Amino acid sequence: MTTTELAWFKSSYSGTQGDSCVEVAAAELAVYVRDSKDLTHPHFSVGRDGWTSFIRYAAHG
């Protein structure tokens, strides 16, 4: 699967004005992250375990 085939969705924490948009897409082995304002910049990916750790950390500040 290529990143163009992924089901990208906008983060619920992204701004409502469209000026601060982060999109994520979950795949079997990784979670992909990109800046939706400029798709020419490369995305990055992190393993599912790493993503889970990040979400836990972010949720607890």
C-alpha positions as CSV (number, residue, x, y, z in Angstrom):
1,M,0.0,0.0,0.0
2,T,1.3,3.4,-0.9
3,T,0.7,6.5,1.2
4,T,-1.6,7.9,-1.5
5,E,-3.9,4.9,-0.9
6,L,-4.1,5.4,2.9
7,A,-7.2,6.8,4.5
8,W,-5.9,10.1,5.9
9,F,-7.9,12.0,8.4
10,K,-7.5,15.3,10.1
11,S,-6.5,15.4,13.7
12,S,-9.3,16.5,16.1
13,Y,-6.7,18.8,17.6
14,S,-6.0,20.7,14.4
15,G,-7.2,24.2,14.2
16,T,-10.7,25.0,12.8
17,Q,-9.3,27.8,10.6
18,G,-7.3,25.4,8.4
19,D,-4.0,26.9,9.4
20,S,-2.8,24.1,11.7
21,C,-3.7,20.8,10.1
22,V,-2.1,17.5,10.9
23,E,-3.4,14.4,9.2
24,V,-2.8,10.8,10.2
25,A,-3.4,7.5,8.6
26,A,-3.2,4.1,10.3
27,A,-1.8,1.1,8.4
28,E,-1.2,-2.4,9.6
29,L,2.4,-1.8,10.9
30,A,2.6,1.9,11.3
31,V,0.9,5.2,11.7
32,Y,1.7,7.9,9.1
33,V,1.6,11.7,9.9
34,R,1.7,14.6,7.4
35,D,1.1,18.3,7.2
36,S,-2.1,18.8,5.1
37,K,-1.2,22.4,4.3
38,D,1.8,21.3,2.2
39,L,1.7,17.8,0.8
40,T,5.0,18.4,-0.9
41,H,6.8,17.9,2.4
42,P,7.5,14.3,3.3
43,H,5.3,12.5,5.8
44,F,6.8,10.4,8.6
45,S,5.7,7.1,10.1
46,V,6.0,5.6,13.5
47,G,5.3,2.0,14.7
48,R,2.0,1.3,16.3
49,D,3.6,0.8,19.7
50,G,5.4,4.1,19.4
51,W,2.2,5.9,18.4
52,T,0.3,4.4,21.3
53,S,3.1,5.6,23.7
54,F,2.9,9.1,22.1
55,I,-0.9,9.3,22.5
56,R,-0.7,8.2,26.2
57,Y,2.0,10.8,26.8
58,A,0.0,13.6,25.0
59,A,-3.2,12.7,26.8
60,H,-1.6,13.1,30.2
61,G,0.5,16.2,29.4
